[in-house]
Amino acid sequence: MSDTRKARHLFTGVTLLAGFALCTALVQLVDVRPVGQNGTSVGFATLNIWFHGLTGVHMALYTITDWLGLVPIAVCLGFATLGAVQLVARRSLLKVDPDILLLGAYYVAVVFFYLLFEMVPVNYRPIPIEGVMEASYPSSTTLLVLSVMPTLAFQVHRRSGSLSLQKATTLFTVTFSAFIVAGRLVSGVHWVTDIVGSALLAFGLFAMYRSAVACIDAKKQEE
């Protein structure tokens, strides 16, 4: 069963990451027009302009979702604390739970992509934020939420025998993530393709993490 899960998650992860790479390329090739801030280029211009006109701009919603971006950061800090406690108690990095060590590496990968696209803009937001042009693709807040929040539900399922806690955590994760995605879309601070790219990248990375954890579980079963 572990081998099946590993293969399934690996296939899903590779497919989604390939989809993200393709989406990133297409955003720079298909229907590219100078319709962004200061005449900057935007791919899928017809779709993006139409959707942006449909939603308008809602800065209050932008501010709310921006502050809620602290929630996944708190989740990361929580698991970092768990790993630190295990390290101190067990006095060896090798004795820290392998899935927690992998989780740390996974979070590093998420931060890498977060910073990469901040430094190498694919396009810019539809509107300036406090008078400043900011990178827009992929949506950094959406990437952070969709990458980190599923790990909360996943780890609670692995570590807690309480069915009620598992269900509550899953409900919270799904509801919170859906609100952030919808909020970023409707707030008008991103193009719709920014959100699509973020979702592909986030779910692709998470599937790769699930595949790596399945490998660990398979090795444990063999021992």
PyRosetta script that sets phi, psi and omega in degrees:
from pyrosetta import init, pose_from_sequence

init()
pose = pose_from_sequence("MSDTRKARHLFTGVTLLAGFALCTALVQLVDVRPVGQNGTSVGFATLNIWFHGLTGVHMALYTITDWLGLVPIAVCLGFATLGAVQLVARRSLLKVDPDILLLGAYYVAVVFFYLLFEMVPVNYRPIPIEGVMEASYPSSTTLLVLSVMPTLAFQVHRRSGSLSLQKATTLFTVTFSAFIVAGRLVSGVHWVTDIVGSALLAFGLFAMYRSAVACIDAKKQEE")
pose.set_psi(1, -40.0)
pose.set_omega(1, 179.7)
pose.set_phi(2, -63.4)
pose.set_psi(2, -40.2)
pose.set_omega(2, 178.4)
pose.set_phi(3, -63.4)
pose.set_psi(3, -38.8)
pose.set_omega(3, 178.6)
pose.set_phi(4, -64.7)
pose.set_psi(4, -44.5)
pose.set_omega(4, 178.6)
pose.set_phi(5, -63.0)
pose.set_psi(5, -43.0)
pose.set_omega(5, -179.5)
pose.set_phi(6, -59.0)
pose.set_psi(6, -48.0)
pose.set_omega(6, -178.7)
pose.set_phi(7, -64.7)
pose.set_psi(7, -40.7)
pose.set_omega(7, -178.8)
pose.set_phi(8, -64.8)
pose.set_psi(8, -47.3)
pose.set_omega(8, -179.6)
pose.set_phi(9, -67.3)
pose.set_psi(9, -37.7)
pose.set_omega(9, 179.0)
pose.set_phi(10, -63.4)
pose.set_psi(10, -45.7)
pose.set_omega(10, 179.1)
pose.set_phi(11, -61.8)
pose.set_psi(11, -44.1)
pose.set_omega(11, 179.4)
pose.set_phi(12, -62.3)
pose.set_psi(12, -44.9)
pose.set_omega(12, -179.2)
pose.set_phi(13, -62.6)
pose.set_psi(13, -46.9)
pose.set_omega(13, -180.0)
pose.set_phi(14, -63.1)
pose.set_psi(14, -41.6)
pose.set_omega(14, -179.9)
pose.set_phi(15, -63.4)
pose.set_psi(15, -45.6)
pose.set_omega(15, -178.9)
pose.set_phi(16, -67.8)
pose.set_psi(16, -39.9)
pose.set_omega(16, 178.4)
pose.set_phi(17, -67.5)
pose.set_psi(17, -36.2)
pose.set_omega(17, 174.6)
pose.set_phi(18, -65.4)
pose.set_psi(18, -38.2)
pose.set_omega(18, 176.4)
pose.set_phi(19, -62.6)
pose.set_psi(19, -38.7)
pose.set_omega(19, 177.8)
pose.set_phi(20, -65.4)
pose.set_psi(20, -43.8)
pose.set_omega(20, 178.7)
pose.set_phi(21, -61.1)
pose.set_psi(21, -42.3)
pose.set_omega(21, 178.6)
pose.set_phi(22, -65.4)
pose.set_psi(22, -43.5)
pose.set_omega(22, 179.1)
pose.set_phi(23, -60.2)
pose.set_psi(23, -42.3)
pose.set_omega(23, -179.9)
pose.set_phi(24, -63.1)
pose.set_psi(24, -40.5)
pose.set_omega(24, 178.3)
pose.set_phi(25, -67.5)
pose.set_psi(25, -44.3)
pose.set_omega(25, -177.3)
pose.set_phi(26, -65.5)
pose.set_psi(26, -35.3)
pose.set_omega(26, 178.7)
pose.set_phi(27, -60.5)
pose.set_psi(27, -24.4)
pose.set_omega(27, -179.4)
pose.set_phi(28, -99.7)
pose.set_psi(28, 0.3)
pose.set_omega(28, -175.9)
pose.set_phi(29, -124.0)
pose.set_psi(29, -31.6)
pose.set_omega(29, -171.7)
pose.set_phi(30, -98.0)
pose.set_psi(30, 126.8)
pose.set_omega(30, 176.0)
pose.set_phi(31, 47.0)
pose.set_psi(31, 50.2)
pose.set_omega(31, -178.7)
pose.set_phi(32, -87.0)
pose.set_psi(32, 122.9)
pose.set_omega(32, 179.9)
pose.set_phi(33, -139.0)
pose.set_psi(33, 154.0)
pose.set_omega(33, -179.1)
pose.set_phi(34, -80.4)
pose.set_psi(34, 66.3)
pose.set_omega(34, -176.2)
pose.set_phi(35, -109.5)
pose.set_psi(35, 4.0)
pose.set_omega(35, 179.8)
pose.set_phi(36, -86.5)
pose.set_psi(36, -169.9)
pose.set_omega(36, 178.7)
pose.set_phi(37, -59.0)
pose.set_psi(37, 136.0)
pose.set_omega(37, 177.4)
pose.set_phi(38, 53.8)
pose.set_psi(38, 31.6)
pose.set_omega(38, 177.3)
pose.set_phi(39, 75.7)
pose.set_psi(39, 18.2)
pose.set_omega(39, 178.7)
pose.set_phi(40, -71.9)
pose.set_psi(40, 153.3)
pose.set_omega(40, -174.3)
pose.set_phi(41, -79.0)
pose.set_psi(41, 143.6)
pose.set_omega(41, 177.1)
pose.set_phi(42, -135.0)
pose.set_psi(42, 126.9)
pose.set_omega(42, 176.9)
pose.set_phi(43, -79.7)
pose.set_psi(43, 163.1)
pose.set_omega(43, -175.9)
pose.set_phi(44, 47.6)
pose.set_psi(44, 44.6)
pose.set_omega(44, -171.6)
pose.set_phi(45, -57.2)
pose.set_psi(45, -43.0)
pose.set_omega(45, -177.8)
pose.set_phi(46, -60.4)
pose.set_psi(46, -48.0)
pose.set_omega(46, 179.2)
pose.set_phi(47, -63.4)
pose.set_psi(47, -47.7)
pose.set_omega(47, -175.5)
pose.set_phi(48, -65.8)
pose.set_psi(48, -42.2)
pose.set_omega(48, 179.6)
pose.set_phi(49, -66.4)
pose.set_psi(49, -42.1)
pose.set_omega(49, 179.4)
pose.set_phi(50, -59.7)
pose.set_psi(50, -47.4)
pose.set_omega(50, -177.4)
pose.set_phi(51, -67.6)
pose.set_psi(51, -39.2)
pose.set_omega(51, 179.5)
pose.set_phi(52, -64.9)
pose.set_psi(52, -38.2)
pose.set_omega(52, 176.6)
pose.set_phi(53, -67.7)
pose.set_psi(53, -31.2)
pose.set_omega(53, -179.9)
pose.set_phi(54, -68.7)
pose.set_psi(54, -40.7)
pose.set_omega(54, -175.9)
pose.set_phi(55, -88.4)
pose.set_psi(55, -33.4)
pose.set_omega(55, -173.5)
pose.set_phi(56, 74.9)
pose.set_psi(56, -165.7)
pose.set_omega(56, -178.7)
pose.set_phi(57, -119.7)
pose.set_psi(57, 130.0)
pose.set_omega(57, -179.6)
pose.set_phi(58, -131.5)
pose.set_psi(58, 91.1)
pose.set_omega(58, -173.4)
pose.set_phi(59, -67.0)
pose.set_psi(59, -28.5)
pose.set_omega(59, 178.5)
pose.set_phi(60, -64.0)
pose.set_psi(60, -42.0)
pose.set_omega(60, 178.7)
pose.set_phi(61, -67.5)
pose.set_psi(61, -36.9)
pose.set_omega(61, 175.5)
pose.set_phi(62, -60.1)
pose.set_psi(62, -45.6)
pose.set_omega(62, -178.7)
pose.set_phi(63, -63.8)
pose.set_psi(63, -42.4)
pose.set_omega(63, 179.3)
pose.set_phi(64, -61.3)
pose.set_psi(64, -49.1)
pose.set_omega(64, -178.6)
pose.set_phi(65, -67.9)
pose.set_psi(65, -30.6)
pose.set_omega(65, 177.8)
pose.set_phi(66, -65.1)
pose.set_psi(66, -46.3)
pose.set_omega(66, 178.5)
pose.set_phi(67, -66.2)
pose.set_psi(67, -35.7)
pose.set_omega(67, 178.4)
pose.set_phi(68, -67.8)
pose.set_psi(68, -13.6)
pose.set_omega(68, 174.1)
pose.set_phi(69, -64.1)
pose.set_psi(69, -13.0)
pose.set_omega(69, 176.3)
pose.set_phi(70, -73.4)
pose.set_psi(70, -21.2)
pose.set_omega(70, -178.6)
pose.set_phi(71, -62.2)
pose.set_psi(71, -51.3)
pose.set_omega(71, 177.5)
pose.set_phi(72, -62.8)
pose.set_psi(72, -29.9)
pose.set_omega(72, 175.9)
pose.set_phi(73, -64.7)
pose.set_psi(73, -39.6)
pose.set_omega(73, 176.8)
pose.set_phi(74, -63.6)
pose.set_psi(74, -37.6)
pose.set_omega(74, 177.2)
pose.set_phi(75, -62.1)
pose.set_psi(75, -45.3)
pose.set_omega(75, 178.0)
pose.set_phi(76, -59.0)
pose.set_psi(76, -45.0)
pose.set_omega(76, -179.9)
pose.set_phi(77, -64.6)
pose.set_psi(77, -35.3)
pose.set_omega(77, 178.6)
pose.set_phi(78, -63.0)
pose.set_psi(78, -45.8)
pose.set_omega(78, 179.5)
pose.set_phi(79, -72.2)
pose.set_psi(79, -30.8)
pose.set_omega(79, 174.9)
pose.set_phi(80, -64.1)
pose.set_psi(80, -39.4)
pose.set_omega(80, 177.3)
pose.set_phi(81, -64.7)
pose.set_psi(81, -42.4)
pose.set_omega(81, 177.3)
pose.set_phi(82, -58.6)
pose.set_psi(82, -45.0)
pose.set_omega(82, 178.8)
pose.set_phi(83, -63.9)
pose.set_psi(83, -39.8)
pose.set_omega(83, 179.9)
pose.set_phi(84, -65.6)
pose.set_psi(84, -40.7)
pose.set_omega(84, 178.5)
pose.set_phi(85, -62.4)
pose.set_psi(85, -44.3)
pose.set_omega(85, 178.6)
pose.set_phi(86, -63.5)
pose.set_psi(86, -39.6)
pose.set_omega(86, -179.9)
pose.set_phi(87, -62.8)
pose.set_psi(87, -44.7)
pose.set_omega(87, 179.9)
pose.set_phi(88, -67.4)
pose.set_psi(88, -43.4)
pose.set_omega(88, -177.2)
pose.set_phi(89, -69.2)
pose.set_psi(89, -37.1)
pose.set_omega(89, -175.0)
pose.set_phi(90, -98.0)
pose.set_psi(90, -10.2)
pose.set_omega(90, 173.7)
pose.set_phi(91, 59.4)
pose.set_psi(91, 28.3)
pose.set_omega(91, 177.4)
pose.set_phi(92, -161.5)
pose.set_psi(92, 132.6)
pose.set_omega(92, 178.2)
pose.set_phi(93, -63.4)
pose.set_psi(93, -32.6)
pose.set_omega(93, -178.7)
pose.set_phi(94, -69.6)
pose.set_psi(94, -16.6)
pose.set_omega(94, -179.4)
pose.set_phi(95, -94.8)
pose.set_psi(95, -4.5)
pose.set_omega(95, 173.4)
pose.set_phi(96, -69.3)
pose.set_psi(96, 141.4)
pose.set_omega(96, -178.5)
pose.set_phi(97, -49.9)
pose.set_psi(97, 127.9)
pose.set_omega(97, -176.7)
pose.set_phi(98, -57.2)
pose.set_psi(98, -36.8)
pose.set_omega(98, -179.1)
pose.set_phi(99, -69.8)
pose.set_psi(99, -24.2)
pose.set_omega(99, 175.7)
pose.set_phi(100, -75.7)
pose.set_psi(100, -39.5)
pose.set_omega(100, 175.4)
pose.set_phi(101, -62.5)
pose.set_psi(101, -42.4)
pose.set_omega(101, 176.6)
pose.set_phi(102, -63.2)
pose.set_psi(102, -36.5)
pose.set_omega(102, 179.2)
pose.set_phi(103, -63.0)
pose.set_psi(103, -39.7)
pose.set_omega(103, 177.0)
pose.set_phi(104, -62.1)
pose.set_psi(104, -43.9)
pose.set_omega(104, 177.7)
pose.set_phi(105, -63.6)
pose.set_psi(105, -38.4)
pose.set_omega(105, 178.5)
pose.set_phi(106, -62.6)
pose.set_psi(106, -44.7)
pose.set_omega(106, 178.9)
pose.set_phi(107, -63.6)
pose.set_psi(107, -36.5)
pose.set_omega(107, 176.5)
pose.set_phi(108, -61.4)
pose.set_psi(108, -41.9)
pose.set_omega(108, 178.7)
pose.set_phi(109, -62.6)
pose.set_psi(109, -41.2)
pose.set_omega(109, 178.7)
pose.set_phi(110, -62.1)
pose.set_psi(110, -45.3)
pose.set_omega(110, 179.7)
pose.set_phi(111, -63.1)
pose.set_psi(111, -37.5)
pose.set_omega(111, 178.7)
pose.set_phi(112, -58.8)
pose.set_psi(112, -50.0)
pose.set_omega(112, -179.8)
pose.set_phi(113, -66.8)
pose.set_psi(113, -36.7)
pose.set_omega(113, 177.2)
pose.set_phi(114, -56.4)
pose.set_psi(114, -50.2)
pose.set_omega(114, -177.4)
pose.set_phi(115, -72.7)
pose.set_psi(115, -36.4)
pose.set_omega(115, -178.6)
pose.set_phi(116, -56.7)
pose.set_psi(116, -48.6)
pose.set_omega(116, -176.4)
pose.set_phi(117, -80.5)
pose.set_psi(117, -12.6)
pose.set_omega(117, 170.3)
pose.set_phi(118, -75.4)
pose.set_psi(118, -35.8)
pose.set_omega(118, -177.6)
pose.set_phi(119, -85.4)
pose.set_psi(119, -27.0)
pose.set_omega(119, -179.6)
pose.set_phi(120, -121.3)
pose.set_psi(120, 81.7)
pose.set_omega(120, -175.3)
pose.set_phi(121, -64.5)
pose.set_psi(121, 132.1)
pose.set_omega(121, 172.4)
pose.set_phi(122, -84.7)
pose.set_psi(122, -42.4)
pose.set_omega(122, 170.8)
pose.set_phi(123, -152.7)
pose.set_psi(123, 179.0)
pose.set_omega(123, -177.7)
pose.set_phi(124, -116.1)
pose.set_psi(124, 160.3)
pose.set_omega(124, -179.9)
pose.set_phi(125, -58.1)
pose.set_psi(125, 155.6)
pose.set_omega(125, 177.6)
pose.set_phi(126, -62.2)
pose.set_psi(126, -28.6)
pose.set_omega(126, -177.8)
pose.set_phi(127, -132.1)
pose.set_psi(127, 155.0)
pose.set_omega(127, 175.4)
pose.set_phi(128, -72.8)
pose.set_psi(128, 148.7)
pose.set_omega(128, 175.7)
pose.set_phi(129, -107.6)
pose.set_psi(129, 111.8)
pose.set_omega(129, -175.7)
pose.set_phi(130, 54.4)
pose.set_psi(130, 40.4)
pose.set_omega(130, 176.4)
pose.set_phi(131, 80.2)
pose.set_psi(131, 5.6)
pose.set_omega(131, -175.8)
pose.set_phi(132, -116.8)
pose.set_psi(132, 135.8)
pose.set_omega(132, 173.3)
pose.set_phi(133, -75.4)
pose.set_psi(133, 127.5)
pose.set_omega(133, -179.5)
pose.set_phi(134, -122.2)
pose.set_psi(134, 148.3)
pose.set_omega(134, 176.2)
pose.set_phi(135, -59.3)
pose.set_psi(135, 144.6)
pose.set_omega(135, -172.0)
pose.set_phi(136, -121.2)
pose.set_psi(136, -27.2)
pose.set_omega(136, -175.9)
pose.set_phi(137, -111.7)
pose.set_psi(137, 131.5)
pose.set_omega(137, -16.1)
pose.set_phi(138, -75.6)
pose.set_psi(138, 164.5)
pose.set_omega(138, 178.8)
pose.set_phi(139, -61.4)
pose.set_psi(139, 115.6)
pose.set_omega(139, -175.5)
pose.set_phi(140, -65.9)
pose.set_psi(140, -40.2)
pose.set_omega(140, 179.3)
pose.set_phi(141, -65.4)
pose.set_psi(141, -43.4)
pose.set_omega(141, 178.0)
pose.set_phi(142, -62.8)
pose.set_psi(142, -42.9)
pose.set_omega(142, 178.1)
pose.set_phi(143, -58.7)
pose.set_psi(143, -46.5)
pose.set_omega(143, -178.5)
pose.set_phi(144, -62.4)
pose.set_psi(144, -46.4)
pose.set_omega(144, -177.4)
pose.set_phi(145, -66.7)
pose.set_psi(145, -48.6)
pose.set_omega(145, -176.0)
pose.set_phi(146, -73.6)
pose.set_psi(146, -17.5)
pose.set_omega(146, 175.5)
pose.set_phi(147, -85.2)
pose.set_psi(147, -41.1)
pose.set_omega(147, -171.0)
pose.set_phi(148, -90.4)
pose.set_psi(148, -44.2)
pose.set_omega(148, -173.9)
pose.set_phi(149, -60.5)
pose.set_psi(149, -38.1)
pose.set_omega(149, 176.4)
pose.set_phi(150, -61.5)
pose.set_psi(150, -27.1)
pose.set_omega(150, 179.0)
pose.set_phi(151, -69.7)
pose.set_psi(151, -28.0)
pose.set_omega(151, 177.0)
pose.set_phi(152, -64.0)
pose.set_psi(152, -51.3)
pose.set_omega(152, 179.4)
pose.set_phi(153, -62.8)
pose.set_psi(153, -41.4)
pose.set_omega(153, -178.6)
pose.set_phi(154, -61.8)
pose.set_psi(154, -46.5)
pose.set_omega(154, -178.3)
pose.set_phi(155, -70.3)
pose.set_psi(155, -36.0)
pose.set_omega(155, 177.0)
pose.set_phi(156, -63.9)
pose.set_psi(156, -39.9)
pose.set_omega(156, 177.3)
pose.set_phi(157, -64.0)
pose.set_psi(157, -35.8)
pose.set_omega(157, -179.4)
pose.set_phi(158, -75.0)
pose.set_psi(158, -33.0)
pose.set_omega(158, -168.6)
pose.set_phi(159, -106.9)
pose.set_psi(159, -14.4)
pose.set_omega(159, -178.1)
pose.set_phi(160, -116.3)
pose.set_psi(160, 136.6)
pose.set_omega(160, 176.6)
pose.set_phi(161, -91.0)
pose.set_psi(161, 0.1)
pose.set_omega(161, -178.6)
pose.set_phi(162, -82.5)
pose.set_psi(162, 113.9)
pose.set_omega(162, 179.3)
pose.set_phi(163, -64.9)
pose.set_psi(163, -36.1)
pose.set_omega(163, 179.7)
pose.set_phi(164, -64.2)
pose.set_psi(164, -42.9)
pose.set_omega(164, 179.1)
pose.set_phi(165, -65.8)
pose.set_psi(165, -40.2)
pose.set_omega(165, 178.6)
pose.set_phi(166, -60.5)
pose.set_psi(166, -47.5)
pose.set_omega(166, -178.9)
pose.set_phi(167, -64.9)
pose.set_psi(167, -41.9)
pose.set_omega(167, -179.0)
pose.set_phi(168, -64.1)
pose.set_psi(168, -41.7)
pose.set_omega(168, -179.6)
pose.set_phi(169, -66.9)
pose.set_psi(169, -41.4)
pose.set_omega(169, 178.5)
pose.set_phi(170, -63.7)
pose.set_psi(170, -43.6)
pose.set_omega(170, 178.8)
pose.set_phi(171, -61.5)
pose.set_psi(171, -44.5)
pose.set_omega(171, 178.8)
pose.set_phi(172, -62.4)
pose.set_psi(172, -45.0)
pose.set_omega(172, -178.4)
pose.set_phi(173, -61.2)
pose.set_psi(173, -48.1)
pose.set_omega(173, -178.3)
pose.set_phi(174, -65.6)
pose.set_psi(174, -46.1)
pose.set_omega(174, -178.3)
pose.set_phi(175, -64.6)
pose.set_psi(175, -46.3)
pose.set_omega(175, -179.5)
pose.set_phi(176, -62.7)
pose.set_psi(176, -46.9)
pose.set_omega(176, -178.4)
pose.set_phi(177, -63.5)
pose.set_psi(177, -42.6)
pose.set_omega(177, 179.6)
pose.set_phi(178, -63.4)
pose.set_psi(178, -39.5)
pose.set_omega(178, 179.4)
pose.set_phi(179, -64.1)
pose.set_psi(179, -42.9)
pose.set_omega(179, -179.9)
pose.set_phi(180, -64.0)
pose.set_psi(180, -46.3)
pose.set_omega(180, -179.5)
pose.set_phi(181, -61.3)
pose.set_psi(181, -48.2)
pose.set_omega(181, 179.2)
pose.set_phi(182, -63.3)
pose.set_psi(182, -39.7)
pose.set_omega(182, -179.5)
pose.set_phi(183, -64.4)
pose.set_psi(183, -42.2)
pose.set_omega(183, 179.6)
pose.set_phi(184, -68.2)
pose.set_psi(184, -35.8)
pose.set_omega(184, 177.7)
pose.set_phi(185, -65.7)
pose.set_psi(185, -50.1)
pose.set_omega(185, -173.9)
pose.set_phi(186, -75.5)
pose.set_psi(186, -26.2)
pose.set_omega(186, -177.1)
pose.set_phi(187, -65.1)
pose.set_psi(187, -22.8)
pose.set_omega(187, 177.2)
pose.set_phi(188, 81.6)
pose.set_psi(188, 13.9)
pose.set_omega(188, 179.6)
pose.set_phi(189, -95.6)
pose.set_psi(189, -0.8)
pose.set_omega(189, 178.4)
pose.set_phi(190, -135.4)
pose.set_psi(190, 154.5)
pose.set_omega(190, 167.8)
pose.set_phi(191, -78.4)
pose.set_psi(191, 153.3)
pose.set_omega(191, -177.6)
pose.set_phi(192, -62.9)
pose.set_psi(192, -32.1)
pose.set_omega(192, 179.2)
pose.set_phi(193, -68.2)
pose.set_psi(193, -23.3)
pose.set_omega(193, 175.8)
pose.set_phi(194, -64.0)
pose.set_psi(194, -40.1)
pose.set_omega(194, -178.3)
pose.set_phi(195, -72.0)
pose.set_psi(195, -41.0)
pose.set_omega(195, 178.6)
pose.set_phi(196, -61.0)
pose.set_psi(196, -45.7)
pose.set_omega(196, 179.3)
pose.set_phi(197, -61.1)
pose.set_psi(197, -42.2)
pose.set_omega(197, 179.3)
pose.set_phi(198, -61.8)
pose.set_psi(198, -43.3)
pose.set_omega(198, -178.8)
pose.set_phi(199, -63.6)
pose.set_psi(199, -43.7)
pose.set_omega(199, 179.3)
pose.set_phi(200, -62.1)
pose.set_psi(200, -45.9)
pose.set_omega(200, -179.3)
pose.set_phi(201, -66.2)
pose.set_psi(201, -46.2)
pose.set_omega(201, -177.3)
pose.set_phi(202, -63.0)
pose.set_psi(202, -49.9)
pose.set_omega(202, -178.1)
pose.set_phi(203, -69.3)
pose.set_psi(203, -30.5)
pose.set_omega(203, 175.9)
pose.set_phi(204, -65.8)
pose.set_psi(204, -46.0)
pose.set_omega(204, 178.5)
pose.set_phi(205, -63.6)
pose.set_psi(205, -41.6)
pose.set_omega(205, -179.5)
pose.set_phi(206, -64.7)
pose.set_psi(206, -39.9)
pose.set_omega(206, 178.1)
pose.set_phi(207, -63.3)
pose.set_psi(207, -36.6)
pose.set_omega(207, 177.5)
pose.set_phi(208, -66.5)
pose.set_psi(208, -37.9)
pose.set_omega(208, 175.7)
pose.set_phi(209, -63.5)
pose.set_psi(209, -44.1)
pose.set_omega(209, 178.1)
pose.set_phi(210, -60.0)
pose.set_psi(210, -38.8)
pose.set_omega(210, 178.9)
pose.set_phi(211, -64.6)
pose.set_psi(211, -41.6)
pose.set_omega(211, 179.7)
pose.set_phi(212, -65.6)
pose.set_psi(212, -40.0)
pose.set_omega(212, 177.6)
pose.set_phi(213, -65.6)
pose.set_psi(213, -38.0)
pose.set_omega(213, 177.5)
pose.set_phi(214, -62.1)
pose.set_psi(214, -34.7)
pose.set_omega(214, 175.9)
pose.set_phi(215, -62.7)
pose.set_psi(215, -43.3)
pose.set_omega(215, 178.3)
pose.set_phi(216, -61.8)
pose.set_psi(216, -44.8)
pose.set_omega(216, 180.0)
pose.set_phi(217, -62.6)
pose.set_psi(217, -38.8)
pose.set_omega(217, 179.8)
pose.set_phi(218, -64.7)
pose.set_psi(218, -40.2)
pose.set_omega(218, 179.0)
pose.set_phi(219, -66.2)
pose.set_psi(219, -37.5)
pose.set_omega(219, 178.2)
pose.set_phi(220, -63.4)
pose.set_psi(220, -38.6)
pose.set_omega(220, -179.6)
pose.set_phi(221, -67.7)
pose.set_psi(221, -28.4)
pose.set_omega(221, -179.5)
pose.set_phi(222, -77.5)
pose.set_psi(222, -24.0)
pose.set_omega(222, -176.9)
pose.set_phi(223, -76.1)
pose.dump_pdb("model.pdb")
